[in-house]
Amino acid sequence: MQANVMVTDSMTDRDVGRIGNLSETGMLLIAHTALVDDALYQFRFSLGQGATATIEAGVHLLWQDRASAPGQIWAGFRFITLLDSQLHQLRDWLASHNPRRPG
């Protein structure tokens, strides 16, 4: 993933970290804040300019592990709620940032 996409906890309005990898079903987060195992979160992140580029998603923390950098945590989340309009926006963004090569 080439873009630096920051993630905010919508409930606390605090910066949680940045996306390391993103798919239609979830994300790998490089977090710099403590997370609760098996917890549900409401995250917000922007895939471009303007309010229409903002994705708001309910996520479930599946796993977490300390990263090699001090104070960083690798965390795997799956999306549990995502508006259809935002899913289409996410698909478009993924297609433009991960072009498929002919087989």
Secondary structure as a PSIPRED ss2 file (coil, helix, strand):
# PSIPRED VFORMAT (PSIPRED V4.0)

   1 M C   1.000  0.000  0.000
   2 Q C   1.000  0.000  0.000
   3 A C   1.000  0.000  0.000
   4 N C   1.000  0.000  0.000
   5 V C   1.000  0.000  0.000
   6 M E   0.000  0.000  1.000
   7 V E   0.000  0.000  1.000
   8 T E   0.000  0.000  1.000
   9 D E   0.000  0.000  1.000
  10 S C   1.000  0.000  0.000
  11 M C   1.000  0.000  0.000
  12 T C   1.000  0.000  0.000
  13 D C   1.000  0.000  0.000
  14 R E   0.000  0.000  1.000
  15 D E   0.000  0.000  1.000
  16 V E   0.000  0.000  1.000
  17 G E   0.000  0.000  1.000
  18 R E   0.000  0.000  1.000
  19 I E   0.000  0.000  1.000
  20 G E   0.000  0.000  1.000
  21 N E   0.000  0.000  1.000
  22 L E   0.000  0.000  1.000
  23 S C   1.000  0.000  0.000
  24 E C   1.000  0.000  0.000
  25 T C   1.000  0.000  0.000
  26 G E   0.000  0.000  1.000
  27 M E   0.000  0.000  1.000
  28 L E   0.000  0.000  1.000
  29 L E   0.000  0.000  1.000
  30 I E   0.000  0.000  1.000
  31 A E   0.000  0.000  1.000
  32 H C   1.000  0.000  0.000
  33 T C   1.000  0.000  0.000
  34 A C   1.000  0.000  0.000
  35 L C   1.000  0.000  0.000
  36 V C   1.000  0.000  0.000
  37 D C   1.000  0.000  0.000
  38 D C   1.000  0.000  0.000
  39 A C   1.000  0.000  0.000
  40 L E   0.000  0.000  1.000
  41 Y E   0.000  0.000  1.000
  42 Q E   0.000  0.000  1.000
  43 F E   0.000  0.000  1.000
  44 R E   0.000  0.000  1.000
  45 F E   0.000  0.000  1.000
  46 S E   0.000  0.000  1.000
  47 L C   1.000  0.000  0.000
  48 G C   1.000  0.000  0.000
  49 Q C   1.000  0.000  0.000
  50 G C   1.000  0.000  0.000
  51 A H   0.000  1.000  0.000
  52 T H   0.000  1.000  0.000
  53 A H   0.000  1.000  0.000
  54 T E   0.000  0.000  1.000
  55 I E   0.000  0.000  1.000
  56 E E   0.000  0.000  1.000
  57 A E   0.000  0.000  1.000
  58 G E   0.000  0.000  1.000
  59 V E   0.000  0.000  1.000
  60 H E   0.000  0.000  1.000
  61 L E   0.000  0.000  1.000
  62 L E   0.000  0.000  1.000
  63 W E   0.000  0.000  1.000
  64 Q E   0.000  0.000  1.000
  65 D E   0.000  0.000  1.000
  66 R E   0.000  0.000  1.000
  67 A C   1.000  0.000  0.000
  68 S C   1.000  0.000  0.000
  69 A C   1.000  0.000  0.000
  70 P C   1.000  0.000  0.000
  71 G C   1.000  0.000  0.000
  72 Q C   1.000  0.000  0.000
  73 I E   0.000  0.000  1.000
  74 W E   0.000  0.000  1.000
  75 A E   0.000  0.000  1.000
  76 G E   0.000  0.000  1.000
  77 F E   0.000  0.000  1.000
  78 R E   0.000  0.000  1.000
  79 F E   0.000  0.000  1.000
  80 I E   0.000  0.000  1.000
  81 T E   0.000  0.000  1.000
  82 L C   1.000  0.000  0.000
  83 L C   1.000  0.000  0.000
  84 D H   0.000  1.000  0.000
  85 S H   0.000  1.000  0.000
  86 Q H   0.000  1.000  0.000
  87 L H   0.000  1.000  0.000
  88 H H   0.000  1.000  0.000
  89 Q H   0.000  1.000  0.000
  90 L H   0.000  1.000  0.000
  91 R H   0.000  1.000  0.000
  92 D H   0.000  1.000  0.000
  93 W H   0.000  1.000  0.000
  94 L H   0.000  1.000  0.000
  95 A H   0.000  1.000  0.000
  96 S H   0.000  1.000  0.000
  97 H H   0.000  1.000  0.000
  98 N C   1.000  0.000  0.000
  99 P C   1.000  0.000  0.000
 100 R C   1.000  0.000  0.000
 101 R C   1.000  0.000  0.000
 102 P C   1.000  0.000  0.000
 103 G C   1.000  0.000  0.000
